[in-house]
Every structure is written in C-alpha cells, then in structure tokens.
Amino acid sequence: MTITFKANTDSTYRGAKLVLFVGDRLVTVLRDDKPDIPWPGFWDFPGGGREGEESALECALRETLEEVGIDISPDKVSWARRYHRQDHFTWFFAAHLPEDAVNDIALGDEGQRWTLMEPQEYLNNELGIPHFQTRLADYIAA
C-alpha cells in the first residue's frame, strides 16, 4: 500500500524519526553518552536532522539506513504525523517489517548499541526520550 504524506511537501520541518517495528518489537538505539548532544545515554528511534531539500520521509528513511543499516521502502511506512516543537516542526513515521529483518540490522556510526524493545517497555523506560514516548503512544492509539 502506498500512502502519500503531507510530509512530502513540508519544507518547514527540521527533522524526522521512524518508529520501526521488526515483528512486534521496536528498533531502538542507545544514544552516545556525550554531553554535547540532546538526550545522551537515552534510548532513541532511528532518525535525525534534515539534509538539503529532502522530504521528511526521505530524511527518516536515510537516517534509518545510516543508523541501523536497514533500507526501508517508502511503501512500508504506514503512519505519519507532524509535531510542533517550540520553534520548529518534526515528523514521526511508523513502519513494520517481518521478524527476520532483525538479521539486517547493523549499528552505524552513531549510538552505543541497538536492541529490540516491546512497545510497552519503551513507554515505561526511564531512559526513553519523553516526547518520543508520547509520539509512540499516539501511534499505538491511532
């Protein structure tokens, strides 16, 4: 199923994240423990800042490939929502892959390690990024 997102034409966003399910679990990355980055040492989802004129979906998919080595086809993305953050906008996407996609995960240059987490585990994790916990809850509720 192909979904056309308003994200494809949003030129005002700053970054994008992908809630990536492999089977029933989420791909999460433990952020580097550096004081000069946001949320050091917290569990994160693949994604990051916009490069050039790429769309929000292109951003999320590029970052996912760079961070966890998985090349996601846009038709695997089933959900999207734009969020307002203080002085800018971000996009959050969700995609589902089969359980055997775990064999394709390879940590990139960012992050200490990756793991698969049950959604409820991320929602309750004291090292889950709070506003990403809220966005995950939004997706589950949808």
C-alpha positions, 0 to 999 in steps of 0.5 A, spaced: 500 500 500 502 506 498 500 512 502 502 519 500 504 524 506 503 531 507 510 530 509 512 530 502 511 537 501 513 540 508 519 544 507 518 547 514 520 541 518 527 540 521 527 533 522 524 526 522 524 519 526 521 512 524 518 508 529 520 501 526 517 495 528 521 488 526 515 483 528 512 486 534 518 489 537 521 496 536 528 498 533 531 502 538 538 505 539 542 507 545 544 514 544 552 516 545 553 518 552 556 525 550 554 531 553 554 535 547 548 532 544 540 532 546 538 526 550 545 522 551 545 515 554 537 515 552 534 510 548 532 513 541 528 511 534 532 511 528 532 518 525 535 525 525 536 532 522 534 534 515 539 534 509 538 539 503 531 539 500 529 532 502 522 530 504 521 528 511 520 521 509 526 521 505 530 524 511 527 518 516 528 513 511 536 515 510 537 516 517 534 509 518 539 506 513 545 510 516 543 508 523 541 501 523 543 499 516 536 497 514 533 500 507 526 501 508 521 502 502 517 508 502 511 503 501 512 500 508 511 506 512 504 506 514 503 512 519 505 519 519 504 525 523 507 532 524 509 535 531 510 542 533 516 543 537 517 550 540 520 553 534 520 548 529 516 542 526 518 534 526 515 528 523 514 521 526 513 515 521 511 508 523 513 502 519 513 494 520 517 489 517 517 481 518 521 478 524 527 476 520 529 483 518 532 483 525 538 479 521 539 486 517 540 490 522 547 493 523 549 499 528 552 505 524 556 510 526 552 513 531 549 510 538 552 505 543 548 499 541 541 497 538 536 492 541 529 490 540 524 493 545 516 491 546 512 497 545 510 497 552 517 497 555 519 503 551 513 507 554 515 505 561 523 506 560 526 511 564 531 512 559 526 513 553 526 520 550 519 523 553 516 526 547 518 520 543 514 516 548 508 520 547 509 520 539 509 512 540 503 512 544 499 516 539 501 511 534 499 505 538 492 509 539 491 511 532 
